[in-house]
Amino acid sequence: MADVARRVRDGGGSDLVRRLIARPIRFDVARHVPVPVASPAATPMDEDSDEPGDLVRLRAEMTVMKAVLDAERRETAKLRATVRSVTGPEPVGEEARAVRDRWATLVDGILNAQR
C-alpha cells in the first residue's frame, strides 16, 4: 500500500503506456509485410494551417500507440489460438471410454447402495 501511495503522491499513475512501449513485439517477418505509416511531420501541411508543434508530436505518438496496440491485439489473438490448440480436449480412445464407463458404473453402484 505504501508503494501505491507513493506513486499517487508522486504522480506516477498507471505504467500501461510504458509497459506497452517497452514490451518486445515478436512477429514472423516472412508473414508480415511492413505497412508504411506516414508520419504527420512528413506529410505536407497547408501554409494556412498553423498547427502547433505539440499537436503534430501528439498525432505522431498516437499513430505509434495505435500501431503498438494493433500489434498487441494480433499477438494476443495468436497466443490464445496456440493455447486453445494445446489445451483442447484430446480424443478419447476405446480403452479410455471402457475405463471411464467402469468407474461410472462403480460410482453409480456405490451411490445407489447407500440409499
Beta strands, then each sheet from edge to edge (+ up, - down):
end
